[in-house]
């Protein structure tokens, strides 16, 4: 099943641009950030570094997507790179559980596990850059969640488009259930001027208001305070078009003032600079039998002015 929505943000021309090499230098220079060059994988589409994707092997977390010189993804200046804590910003991968999890850390273990670079960045016949990352079950994951699996995360980069595809394989003999999500942080100059369309008429669970269920009546969803909503079954002006396949649900999140102050890896003044619009399968768990697989993807496209 495919669906789409729009994310619009103000003054895209003013967005901070970051070269992949500069990002690596920044990550290594701060005393509380312990990333090394070996932790960073970069997809570079052009020799001028105007279109790039930067990935950290901790969680296979996308740290940056720059399209035609414009940085689209938000990465907190307070993010910690200790290969233990989830990285605050970018596109963390949620698996096998979205939200608080009685068996392990919130949002599961995929975003705090060391992934393998299965296929180094290279251009395909169409000129697009691709790279593949994998995560297999291990003693640490089985302590929390005793199932055998393989996750395959494929990145596909063109001049204006960035596609991320997650495949889940059940490599064991028993059925398991899971939820999953691509926790994308978008950069914006002023979140109060950002809009998300494609959600009108959908039911959502509002975590800010006691997990109450409501129906979205706005054509353009805006943010004027803390928001944490999970929209079920998204079917869809803007600047970025998000197209989704097999990821029917969408979470919209911004911590706002108080939550921002409570997070140690997020600067107090950063909440106006980001908005999470997250594609996932979270409203109802997925079930995979032995030998079965699931594939979901999102395609982000920078639209012309």
N, C-alpha and C positions, 0 to 999 in steps of 0.2 A: 504494500500500500504506500502510495506516495502522497505527500502533502507539502504545503509551503506556507511561509509567513514572511513578513517584511519587518526589518528593523531599521529605523531612521534615526540619525543622530546629527546634531547641529555642527556646523563649521568643520567639516571633515578636513578642509585644507589646513587647519591649524593643528591637526593631530600630530603628536610627537612622533617622529620617525626614528627608528633605531636600526642601525646596521647589525647584522648577525655577529660580526666580529666585536663590535662595541658592547653588545649584550653579554658576550662571553667575558670580556674584560670586566664589566660591571659586576657580574655574578661572582667573579673570583676576588675582586678587590675589597669587598666588604668583610669585616672580621666575623660576622655572624652567618656568612654565606660560604659554604664549604665545597661548592661545585668545582670540579676540575674539567679541563678540556675534554677528557675522555667521557665525561657525562653528557656532552652536548653533541647533537647531530643536527646538521643544517642542510636544508634543501635550497639550492640557489638556482633560480631559473635563468638569470641573465648575468652577464659579466659585471654590470654596474650595481648589482645587489639591490635592485629596485623591487624585486619580487622574490621573497624568501620566506621560509618557515624554519623556525628553530625549535628543537625538541630536546627535552631532558630525559635521560633514560630512567630516572626515578619516576615511575608511574607512566612512562611514555607521554609525559605531559608536554603538550605544545605550549611553548613560552611566548611565541610571537608569530604572527602572520602579517607580513608587509606586502601590500599589493600596489604596484606602481608607485612606490615610495611612501605610501600611506600605511601607518601602523593601525591595524584594525582591532587587535586583541589587547585587553588590559592585563597588566602584570603588576601586582602590588610592590611598592618599594620596600615594604616590610617582609616580603616573602623570604622564607628560610630554605636554604639549600643544604640540608644536612643528611640527605638520603634516608631520612626517617619520617619527618613530618610531610604531610601533603603540601604541595606548592600552592601558594595563594595567588590564583589568577591563571591566565592561559586557558587551556582546555583539559582539566582533569577528567580521568575516566572513572566512572562509578560502576562497580561490579564487586560482588554479586548482590549487593543490597543498597537501595537508595534510602537515605535518612538514617536515623538511629538504628543500630543493629545489635541485638542481644548477644550475638556470637562473636562480635569483634568491633573494630572501629567504625565510626559513622561513615556511611557511603562505601563500606567494604574495604578490601585490601588492594584492589588493582592500582589505585592512585598512589599507594605507598610501597609498591613492590618494584624491584629492579627488573626491567624488561630487557629482552635481547634484541639487538638490531639484526633482524633476519636477512634483510636485503638492503644493502647500502643505497643511498640516493643515487639515482641514475635517470637519464632521459629515456622515455619510450619512443616508439616510432612516430608518435604524434607531436613530439617535442615537449610533452609534459614531464615534470619531475615526479618520481615516485620513490617511496621508501616503505619498508614493511618491518613492524616490530611484533614480537611474540612474548607471551607469558604462559608458562605451563604450571600446573599445580606442583607444589613442593611441600616439604615438611612444615613450613611456616603456615602456608594456606590451609593445609589439611588439619592443623591443630584447631583452626577456627571453623573450618567448613570442609568436612571430610568427603570431598568429591574430586574426581579426576576430570580435568578440563584442559583445553588449550584456547587462548585468546589470540587472535590475529588482527592487528591494527594496521591498516593500509592508508597511507597518505598520498594524495594526488594533487599536484599543484600546476596550475596554468597561469596565464597573465592576470586574469581577474577572478579565478575560481580556485577554491580550496575545498577538496572533498576528503572527509574522514570516514572510513568504513571499519566497523568492528564486527568480527566473526567470532562466535562462541561455539566451540565443539565440545560435546560430551564424549570424552575418551574413556569413560568408565563403563561399568556394567549396571549401574543404577540410575534411575531418573532423578534429576534435580530441578529445582525451581530457582529463579533469580529475577532481579530487576536490574536495569542498566540505564546509563544516561551519559551524555556528553555535556559536561558542565562548563559551557562556553561563557567566558567573561568578555564582553565587548567594551571597548574604550569609547568614551564620549566626553566632550568638553563640559557638558551640563546635563545630568541625567533628567532634570525636570523638563528638558526640551526634547528628550528622546521619545519615540513612539514605537509601539509594536502593533501591527495589524494582522488580521487573520484569526483573531480569537473571539470575535463577536458571536454570541449565541451559545458558547461552550460552557459546560459546567466546570467549576474549579473548586479545589479544596484550599481554603485560606488558613495557613498555619499561624498567621498573625492574629487571627480572630478565632482561636480555639478549634481549628480544623473544621470550621463550618463550611457547608457547601453552598455555593452561590452560582449564579449564571451571569456571565459577562455580557453587559449590554452596550459596551462602547466599541465603536469601530476602530478607534485609535486608543490603545491602552497607554496611559502615561503614569509617571511615578512622582508622587509628592510626599512620600513618607516611606517607612519600612514596608517592604512588600516581599511575600514569600508564598507564591501561588502555584499550584500544579493543575494545569489545564489538561483535561482528558480528551483525546481524539481530535487533535488539530487537523483541519483539512484545508486549509486554504485553497507618489512619492517615497520613497525610501531610498536608502543608500546600500544596504546589504539585504539580499534575498537569501533566506534559508529554505532549502528544499530537503525534505526528509523522506526516507524510505524505511518502513518497518519500525519507525520510532514515533508512534502516534501521539505521545504526550509531550507537553511543553511546560517547563517550570520557569517562572519569571521571578527574579530575586534581586533585591538590593538591601543591604543591612541598615542603612540610614544612620543617624547620629549615634544612638546609644549602642547598638550592636557593633558599629565600627570601633568605638572606644573600647569595647570588651574583647576585641580580637587582637592578640599580641603580634600577629603577623600581617596586620593591615593598619595603615596609617589613619589617624583620626579624621584627616581631611580628604581622604580619597573617595568616599562614597559618592560624591557628585560626578566622579570621573569614570564610573563603570555601571553596567547593567548586565546581569546574567540572563540570557535567553537560552534555555537548555533543552535539547532534544533527547527524549528518552522513552523507555517502556517501563513506567513506574506505577501507573494506576492499578494495573493487575499484573501479578507475576507471570513470567513465562515458564513453561515446563519443557524440558528436553529429555527425551529418552536416550538410552544407550546408543551411541553412534550417530545421534542426530546433531544438527547444527542450526544456528540462528545467525542471520546477518542483518545488521541495521546500519544506516549511513545518514550523514548530513552533508549537503553541498552548500557552501557559502559563496555567494557571488557579489563582488563589488560592482554596483550598477553605475552607469554613466550619469553624469550630472544632468 
